[in-house]
Amino acid sequence: MPTDPLSWLVLLVSVGVTFAVSRWLSSRWRARRRDRQEKDARAGETRQVRRARERRGAR
């Protein structure tokens, strides 16, 4: 357990960096997963459904 102020500062900075990096990696992982699910859903579409979606404006 840190007792001097410099050790506390190092601890807080390392916790902050770890938190930020984990959030960033998590958001990238969720985006890739969402894209994959969207791609899989579109693979099963018929031509008519695909054209209707394109007319509506793809998101």
N, CA and C of each residue as an Amber inpcrd file, in Angstrom:
protein
   177
   0.8480000  -1.1830000   0.0000000   0.0000000   0.0000000   0.0000000
   0.8860000   1.2350000   0.0000000   0.6750000   2.1410000  -0.9770000
   1.5300000   3.3260000  -1.0450000   1.2710000   4.2740000   0.1290000
   2.3420000   4.8550000   0.6150000   2.1980000   5.7720000   1.7460000
   2.6320000   7.1890000   1.3990000   3.5600000   7.3520000   0.4510000
   3.9890000   8.7110000   0.1200000   3.1870000   9.2420000  -1.0730000
   3.0940000  10.5650000  -1.2290000   2.2630000  11.1770000  -2.2870000
   2.6620000  10.7780000  -3.7110000   3.9450000  10.5980000  -3.9670000
   4.3740000  10.2100000  -5.3120000   3.8420000   8.8230000  -5.6780000
   3.8340000   7.9180000  -4.7370000   3.2970000   6.5730000  -4.9910000
   1.8050000   6.6340000  -5.2790000   1.0850000   7.4850000  -4.5550000
  -0.3470000   7.6530000  -4.8140000  -0.5830000   8.2050000  -6.2160000
   0.2430000   9.1700000  -6.6150000   0.1020000   9.7640000  -7.9440000
   0.3390000   8.7100000  -9.0280000   1.3890000   7.9110000  -8.8730000
   1.6740000   6.8450000  -9.8480000   0.5240000   5.8510000  -9.8900000
   0.0000000   5.4940000  -8.7390000  -1.1160000   4.5590000  -8.6760000
  -2.3430000   5.1150000  -9.3920000  -2.6870000   6.3680000  -9.1220000
  -3.8730000   6.9750000  -9.7410000  -3.7110000   7.1190000 -11.2540000
  -2.5240000   7.5130000 -11.6960000  -2.2900000   7.6460000 -13.1370000
  -2.3880000   6.2860000 -13.8240000  -1.8020000   5.2690000 -13.2270000
  -1.8540000   3.9410000 -13.8540000  -3.2840000   3.3940000 -13.8890000
  -4.0640000   3.6640000 -12.8470000  -5.4690000   3.2340000 -12.8500000
  -6.2380000   3.9680000 -13.9440000  -6.0000000   5.2660000 -14.0830000
  -6.6790000   6.0440000 -15.1210000  -6.3400000   5.5780000 -16.5220000
  -5.0620000   5.3180000 -16.7670000  -4.6440000   4.8460000 -18.0950000
  -5.2360000   3.4660000 -18.3790000  -5.2100000   2.5900000 -17.4120000
  -5.7820000   1.2560000 -17.5840000  -7.2700000   1.3430000 -17.9020000
  -7.9910000   2.2050000 -17.1940000  -9.4230000   2.3810000 -17.4280000
  -9.6830000   2.8860000 -18.8400000  -8.9240000   3.9100000 -19.2610000
  -9.1250000   4.4930000 -20.5950000  -8.8430000   3.4850000 -21.6980000
  -7.7630000   2.7320000 -21.5610000  -7.4060000   1.7440000 -22.5860000
  -8.4400000   0.6310000 -22.6460000  -8.9200000   0.1980000 -21.5000000
  -9.9190000  -0.8810000 -21.5070000 -11.2290000  -0.4080000 -22.1340000
 -11.6300000   0.8210000 -21.8810000 -12.8460000   1.3580000 -22.5240000
 -12.6710000   1.4300000 -24.0330000 -11.5090000   1.8870000 -24.4750000
 -11.2330000   2.0210000 -25.9030000 -11.2520000   0.6610000 -26.5830000
 -10.5880000  -0.3310000 -25.9880000 -10.5720000  -1.6730000 -26.5690000
 -11.9640000  -2.2950000 -26.5610000 -12.7290000  -2.0550000 -25.5130000
 -14.0760000  -2.5970000 -25.4200000 -14.9760000  -2.0120000 -26.5020000
 -14.8590000  -0.7180000 -26.7440000 -15.7070000  -0.1030000 -27.7700000
 -15.3520000  -0.6250000 -29.1550000 -14.0670000  -0.8430000 -29.4140000
 -13.6660000  -1.4060000 -30.7080000 -14.2070000  -2.8140000 -30.8700000
 -14.1450000  -3.6190000 -29.7960000 -14.6370000  -4.9890000 -29.8500000
 -16.1430000  -5.0090000 -30.1100000 -16.8890000  -4.1180000 -29.4310000
 -18.3410000  -4.0570000 -29.6380000 -18.6890000  -3.6210000 -31.0530000
 -17.9250000  -2.6810000 -31.6100000 -18.1780000  -2.2250000 -32.9820000
 -17.9490000  -3.3590000 -33.9820000 -16.8620000  -4.1010000 -33.8030000
 -16.6050000  -5.2310000 -34.7080000 -17.6950000  -6.2810000 -34.5920000
 -18.1390000  -6.5520000 -33.3800000 -19.2020000  -7.5440000 -33.1710000
 -20.5070000  -7.0830000 -33.8230000 -20.8350000  -5.8010000 -33.6610000
 -22.0560000  -5.2500000 -34.2630000 -21.9850000  -5.3230000 -35.7880000
 -20.8170000  -4.9800000 -36.3570000 -20.6500000  -5.0610000 -37.8060000
 -20.8010000  -6.4900000 -38.3090000 -20.2340000  -7.4340000 -37.5770000
 -20.3350000  -8.8390000 -37.9780000 -21.7750000  -9.3170000 -37.9390000
 -22.5180000  -8.9460000 -36.8970000 -23.9150000  -9.3520000 -36.7890000
 -24.7490000  -8.7280000 -37.9100000 -24.4580000  -7.4670000 -38.2220000
 -25.1760000  -6.7900000 -39.3100000 -24.8860000  -7.4780000 -40.6500000
 -23.6370000  -7.8320000 -40.8640000 -23.2510000  -8.5190000 -42.1020000
 -23.9380000  -9.8730000 -42.2100000 -23.9870000 -10.6130000 -41.1030000
 -24.6550000 -11.9120000 -41.1100000 -26.1470000 -11.7650000 -41.3770000
 -26.7610000 -10.7270000 -40.8230000 -28.1870000 -10.5130000 -41.0440000
 -28.4580000 -10.1610000 -42.5090000 -27.5720000  -9.3640000 -43.0910000
 -27.7610000  -8.9700000 -44.4920000 -27.4930000 -10.1230000 -45.4450000
 -26.6950000 -11.0740000 -45.0510000 -26.3800000 -12.2100000 -45.9260000
 -27.6280000 -13.0350000 -46.2030000 -28.5750000 -13.0480000 -45.2810000
 -29.7860000 -13.8310000 -45.4690000 -30.9250000 -13.0720000 -46.1310000
 -30.6740000 -11.8250000 -46.5080000 -31.7440000 -11.0280000 -47.1220000
 -31.9900000 -11.4430000 -48.5780000 -33.2160000 -11.2830000 -48.9900000
 -33.5310000 -11.4830000 -50.3990000 -33.1940000 -10.2050000 -51.1620000
 -33.1790000 -10.2890000 -52.4470000 -32.8750000  -9.1220000 -53.2750000
 -33.9100000  -8.0200000 -53.0590000 -35.1620000  -8.4170000 -52.9160000
 -36.2320000  -7.4410000 -52.7190000 -36.0450000  -6.6830000 -51.3950000
 -35.7110000  -7.4030000 -50.3530000 -35.4990000  -6.7740000 -49.0500000
 -34.2970000  -5.8410000 -49.1020000 -33.2350000  -6.2760000 -49.7580000
 -32.0320000  -5.4530000 -49.8630000 -32.3240000  -4.1550000 -50.6110000
 -33.0570000  -4.2480000 -51.6940000 -33.3820000  -3.0350000 -52.4510000
 -34.2900000  -2.0930000 -51.6710000 -35.2270000  -2.6490000 -50.9320000
 -36.1070000  -1.8080000 -50.1000000 -35.2870000  -1.0740000 -49.0350000
 -34.3410000  -1.7700000 -48.4300000 -33.4910000  -1.1410000 -47.4240000
 -32.6330000  -0.0400000 -48.0540000 -32.1330000  -0.2840000 -49.2440000
 -31.3170000   0.7210000 -49.9240000 -32.1530000   1.9420000 -50.3040000
 -33.4050000   1.7410000 -50.6560000 -34.2710000   2.8820000 -50.9790000
 -34.5570000   3.7290000 -49.7580000 -34.7500000   3.0590000 -48.6040000
 -34.9940000   3.7830000 -47.3520000 -33.7770000   4.5790000 -46.9300000
 -32.6290000   4.1210000 -47.3190000 -31.3790000   4.7570000 -46.9000000
 -30.7390000   3.9410000 -45.7990000 -29.6710000   3.2970000 -46.1720000
 -28.9740000   2.4460000 -45.2080000 -28.4110000   3.2860000 -44.0720000
 -28.4500000   2.7370000 -42.8830000 -27.9370000   3.4650000 -41.7120000
 -26.4620000   3.3440000 -41.6050000
